[in-house]
Amino acid sequence: MNINISLRRFIDWVINLCFWLCGFIVVWLFAQVFCVTSFHIPTDSMEPILEPGDVIMVDKLTYGARLFNVVDAVEGKQVKIRRMPGMGSIKRNDVVVFNYPCPKKWRRIEMDVMQYYVKRCVALPGDTFRIVNGHYRVDGYAGTLGCTDAQERFMTLIEERGFSDDTVGVRAYPEDSLIGWTVKEFGPLYIPKAGDTITMDSRNARLYRDMVEWEQSKNLRYEGENVYLGDSLITAYRFLKNYYFVAGDKAENSRDSRYWGLLPEEYIVGKAVRVWKSTDRRTGKRRWDRTFKKIE
């Protein structure tokens, strides 16, 4: 009789344990999808604010969590992304985590759920962005953008080494000889927001081809001043999505919008808010001075 009671109690304990474990997993998955997640920092492109070996907390609530078919995304299929209402909006100088938009072919926007970047947002939809003598500017905005010390250091490096405008790392988006932008002198580039309509001439076709082709799943080409979307001659284009310009704080070593172009809003995962753990990759030692450091 005592054995049966003990067995029944053990079975009840196992059932309760499984119940609590299942509940914990559900809560953990819910938090990962809708609230907060974490990412490891492998490179130095965001130094000094982020260092290799940092593990950062990414807030999904502020911008709104994304919903999409994860299985299809993992298989490499292009998926439709929906964003839930957020508690706030993306602001200039926010540090954001996003899916790298050109994972397979340079300047071809595609979703890759396995490639994540972290950069600072330096221009919003509706902004006119430019780089003047290596420094980031938004028309009508008087504040600083990105790490100004790094921008100055990059300009000094270019001048000291005598890099030409055609040097890799100096020439910039859209890498077109007729436009001729570099990381020293760039723009003005208007950052489209959903609903904006622009004249579609050969110059704008060069600047916005990637976004138009991604939105329409058609080729955009130009012959002289005539622009064709698929087989149709167009004179204007109305954008369907919001876009952002992002840049790494370490200007001399960052693969960012200066080179590959604008970031679609759908690809933004969330806002990087804190370093919750950090390990020196050379020694393997915990960097306690960086633990729970706020990302600004």
Secondary structure, 3 states (H helix, E strand, C coil): CHHHHHHHHHHHHHHHHHHHHHHHHHHHHHHHHHCEEEEECCCCCCCCCCCCCEEEEEECCCCCCEECCHHHHHCCCCCCCEECCCCCCCCCCCEEEEECCCCCCCCCCCCCCCCEEEEEEEECCCCEEEEECCEEEECCCCCCCCCHHHHHHHHHHHHHHCCCCCCCCCECCCCCCCCCCECCCEEEEECCCCCCEEECCHHHHHHHHHHHHHHHCCCEEEECCEEEECCEEECEEECCCCEEEEECCCHHHCCCHHHHCCEEHHHEEEEEEEEEEEECCCCCCECHHHCCEECC
